[in-house]
Amino acid sequence: MATRQSVDEYMQRCNQALEYAREQQKIGAEQEHYNETEYTQALQGLENAVNDINHLALSANDEQQDRIYRMRLQLQQVQNEMILRRY
């Protein structure tokens, strides 16, 4: 079973990945292709966060799974927006 502390730590990492991705998304909109490396790193950070919380969900209780599910939706939404905006 996942501990409250471990879930909180994962959520914090996910929030950091979201913040960085949103920042790069904003910069990407302003500079177009000039921040390609950082944009790609932000996408990779989102992917890593999704994979991490998917793994965490396996040992989470019902309440934690709901929290993880909502975070996963946020991560995937930003990830999709970044991918669509890139092309």
Protein Blocks (a to p, Z undefined) as FASTA:
>chain_A
ZZfklmmmmmmmmmmmmmmmmmmmmmmmmnommmmmmmmmmmmmmmmmmmmmmmmmmmcc
fklmmmmmmmmmmmmmmmmmmmmmmZZ
